[in-house]
């Protein structure tokens, strides 16, 4: 099994709609170690983060962060250790369009 430590996904959220940040590739398991949410604006906003097992349609049980505030011109770092398997999807949304940059880091293990 090969392990690759990497940036799993980067987004400039230009909408308030749920947006896929990362999908686990086939024959792969992933550990998400850190997600950083940066607010690039002079106004506070919020974010949501969900893990959709098998790419299921979003439902309340998928959320691991919901309407979490991010101060103006600030960032929030989540240290997670979330394990995901092939076809699982990390989905994010912003309280305000064109305000947040989101980056996820971790390790992919090829099985």
Residue frames as qw, qx, qy, qz and C-alpha x, y, z in Angstrom:
[[0.000, 0.888, 0.460, 0.000, 0.00, 0.00, 0.00],
 [0.419, 0.257, 0.009, 0.871, 1.35, 3.39, -1.04],
 [0.188, -0.797, -0.444, 0.363, 0.67, 6.49, 1.05],
 [0.349, 0.438, 0.200, 0.804, 0.61, 9.96, -0.49],
 [0.205, -0.636, -0.409, 0.621, 0.52, 13.04, 1.79],
 [0.239, 0.286, 0.454, 0.809, -1.05, 15.89, -0.12],
 [0.302, 0.189, 0.147, -0.923, -3.44, 18.75, -0.56],
 [0.300, 0.311, 0.902, -0.008, -6.76, 16.98, -1.04],
 [0.188, 0.714, 0.579, 0.346, -8.69, 19.97, -2.31],
 [0.183, -0.283, -0.125, 0.933, -8.79, 23.73, -2.62],
 [0.121, 0.691, 0.654, 0.284, -11.83, 25.91, -3.27],
 [0.027, 0.042, 0.088, -0.995, -12.68, 29.56, -3.69],
 [0.134, 0.520, 0.832, -0.142, -16.35, 29.34, -2.76],
 [0.026, -0.031, -0.275, -0.961, -18.17, 31.63, -5.19],
 [0.527, -0.362, -0.495, -0.589, -21.62, 30.46, -4.11],
 [0.441, -0.361, 0.550, -0.610, -23.52, 29.67, -0.93],
 [0.918, 0.065, -0.185, -0.345, -24.57, 26.30, -2.37],
 [0.803, -0.374, 0.457, 0.082, -23.04, 23.04, -1.19],
 [0.529, 0.724, -0.427, -0.114, -19.91, 22.34, -3.22],
 [0.980, -0.109, -0.033, 0.166, -17.78, 19.18, -3.36],
 [0.154, -0.883, 0.440, 0.060, -14.28, 19.79, -2.03],
 [0.016, 0.467, -0.881, -0.077, -12.92, 16.24, -2.28],
 [0.931, 0.040, -0.030, -0.362, -14.06, 12.81, -3.44],
 [0.539, -0.458, 0.701, 0.090, -12.06, 9.74, -2.44],
 [0.471, 0.448, -0.614, -0.449, -10.80, 7.98, -5.59],
 [0.962, -0.030, -0.155, -0.222, -11.51, 4.30, -6.24],
 [0.885, 0.040, -0.329, 0.327, -9.17, 1.79, -4.56],
 [0.269, 0.428, -0.344, 0.791, -8.19, 4.47, -2.05],
 [0.487, -0.706, -0.482, 0.180, -8.68, 5.24, 1.63],
 [0.233, 0.626, -0.089, 0.739, -8.07, 8.76, 2.92],
 [0.456, -0.574, -0.468, 0.493, -7.30, 10.38, 6.26],
 [0.106, 0.817, 0.137, 0.550, -8.24, 14.06, 6.31],
 [0.574, -0.204, -0.444, 0.657, -5.91, 15.67, 8.82],
 [0.136, -0.451, -0.212, 0.857, -6.62, 19.38, 8.48],
 [0.229, 0.705, 0.534, 0.406, -9.16, 21.72, 6.89],
 [0.247, -0.327, -0.144, 0.901, -8.42, 25.45, 6.83],
 [0.160, 0.791, 0.557, 0.198, -11.18, 27.97, 6.15],
 [0.330, -0.185, -0.026, 0.925, -9.99, 31.51, 5.32],
 [0.159, 0.857, 0.473, -0.126, -12.36, 34.47, 5.27],
 [0.503, 0.154, 0.222, 0.821, -10.98, 36.95, 2.75],
 [0.041, -0.713, -0.368, -0.596, -13.52, 39.68, 3.47],
 [0.050, 0.287, -0.400, 0.869, -14.02, 42.47, 6.01],
 [0.669, -0.270, 0.051, -0.691, -17.27, 40.88, 7.25],
 [0.379, -0.202, 0.871, -0.238, -17.79, 37.81, 9.41],
 [0.696, 0.141, -0.438, -0.552, -19.41, 34.80, 7.73],
 [0.745, -0.242, 0.560, -0.271, -20.08, 31.11, 8.37],
 [0.386, 0.364, -0.776, -0.340, -19.30, 27.74, 6.82],
 [0.894, -0.105, 0.274, -0.339, -20.67, 24.21, 6.76],
 [0.182, 0.485, -0.844, -0.141, -18.68, 20.99, 6.30],
 [0.877, -0.021, 0.256, -0.405, -20.16, 17.56, 5.65],
 [0.082, -0.332, 0.913, 0.221, -18.90, 14.04, 4.89],
 [0.796, 0.204, -0.003, -0.570, -21.27, 12.21, 2.55],
 [0.504, -0.237, 0.829, 0.058, -20.66, 8.45, 2.80],
 [0.475, 0.263, 0.784, 0.300, -20.78, 6.81, -0.63],
 [0.035, 0.067, 0.351, 0.933, -21.67, 10.20, -2.09],
 [0.023, -0.592, -0.796, 0.123, -25.16, 10.04, -0.55],
 [0.029, -0.737, -0.282, -0.613, -27.47, 13.00, -0.98],
 [0.105, 0.315, -0.480, 0.812, -26.88, 15.52, 1.80],
 [0.603, -0.576, -0.510, -0.210, -28.74, 14.84, 5.03],
 [0.382, -0.852, 0.157, -0.321, -28.50, 16.16, 8.59],
 [0.888, -0.407, 0.165, 0.138, -26.31, 13.27, 9.82],
 [0.782, 0.400, 0.029, 0.477, -23.53, 14.18, 7.35],
 [0.072, 0.893, -0.123, 0.428, -22.61, 17.54, 8.91],
 [0.737, -0.216, -0.369, 0.524, -19.52, 17.77, 11.09],
 [0.189, -0.278, -0.167, 0.927, -19.59, 21.60, 11.19],
 [0.077, 0.675, 0.673, 0.293, -22.74, 23.67, 10.72],
 [0.019, -0.913, -0.179, -0.366, -22.90, 27.46, 10.45],
 [0.701, -0.412, -0.135, 0.566, -19.56, 27.84, 12.23],
 [0.101, 0.989, 0.040, -0.096, -18.53, 31.51, 12.36],
 [0.715, 0.082, 0.071, 0.691, -15.33, 32.82, 10.78],
 [0.161, -0.804, -0.151, 0.552, -14.36, 36.34, 11.81],
 [0.460, 0.887, -0.012, -0.042, -13.60, 39.03, 9.24],
 [0.391, 0.764, -0.489, 0.154, -10.14, 38.67, 7.66],
 [0.472, -0.487, 0.689, -0.254, -9.45, 35.59, 9.78],
 [0.606, 0.196, -0.725, -0.262, -9.19, 31.83, 9.39],
 [0.781, -0.335, 0.365, -0.380, -10.33, 28.72, 11.21],
 [0.341, 0.412, -0.842, -0.078, -8.28, 25.54, 11.30],
 [0.889, -0.204, 0.130, -0.389, -9.91, 22.18, 11.97],
 [0.082, 0.441, -0.893, 0.021, -7.60, 19.32, 13.00],
 [0.789, -0.014, -0.057, -0.612, -9.73, 16.29, 12.25],
 [0.176, -0.284, 0.942, -0.028, -8.30, 12.84, 11.57],
 [0.758, 0.273, 0.241, -0.540, -11.40, 11.81, 9.59],
 [0.318, -0.156, 0.876, 0.328, -11.17, 8.51, 7.74],
 [0.641, 0.478, 0.024, -0.600, -12.91, 8.17, 4.38],
 [0.580, -0.017, 0.774, 0.253, -13.17, 5.37, 1.82],
 [0.137, 0.061, 0.652, 0.743, -13.67, 5.27, -1.95],
 [0.096, -0.547, -0.617, -0.557, -16.63, 7.38, -3.17],
 [0.310, -0.716, -0.455, 0.429, -17.01, 9.29, 0.13],
 [0.286, 0.647, 0.209, 0.676, -17.34, 13.04, -0.52],
 [0.298, -0.450, -0.355, 0.763, -16.37, 16.08, 1.55],
 [0.108, 0.705, 0.486, 0.506, -18.81, 18.90, 0.86],
 [0.285, -0.322, -0.314, 0.847, -18.65, 22.54, 1.99],
 [0.099, 0.783, 0.452, 0.415, -20.71, 25.71, 1.80],
 [0.281, 0.030, -0.236, 0.930, -20.29, 29.35, 2.77],
 [0.024, 0.677, 0.580, -0.452, -22.66, 31.77, 4.44],
 [0.238, 0.845, -0.035, -0.477, -21.62, 34.44, 1.92],
 [0.829, 0.470, 0.176, 0.247, -20.56, 33.96, -1.69],
 [0.524, 0.679, -0.149, 0.492, -17.04, 35.05, -2.69],
 [0.385, -0.835, 0.252, -0.303, -15.80, 35.19, 0.90],
 [0.752, -0.475, 0.455, -0.044, -14.13, 31.87, 1.77],
 [0.518, 0.510, -0.683, -0.079, -11.15, 29.86, 0.61],
 [0.853, -0.340, 0.314, -0.241, -11.13, 26.26, 1.86],
 [0.427, 0.548, -0.719, -0.008, -8.16, 23.89, 1.82],
 [0.918, -0.299, 0.160, -0.205, -8.08, 20.24, 2.92],
 [0.245, 0.631, -0.734, 0.062, -4.90, 18.28, 3.64],
 [0.842, -0.265, 0.381, -0.275, -4.31, 14.64, 4.42],
 [0.163, -0.403, 0.869, 0.234, -3.07, 11.28, 3.20],
 [0.840, 0.246, -0.158, -0.457, -4.36, 8.96, 0.50],
 [0.422, -0.343, 0.839, 0.014, -3.61, 5.26, 0.88],
 [0.613, 0.294, -0.524, -0.513, -3.88, 3.10, -2.21],
 [0.649, -0.192, 0.672, -0.301, -5.41, -0.29, -1.38]]
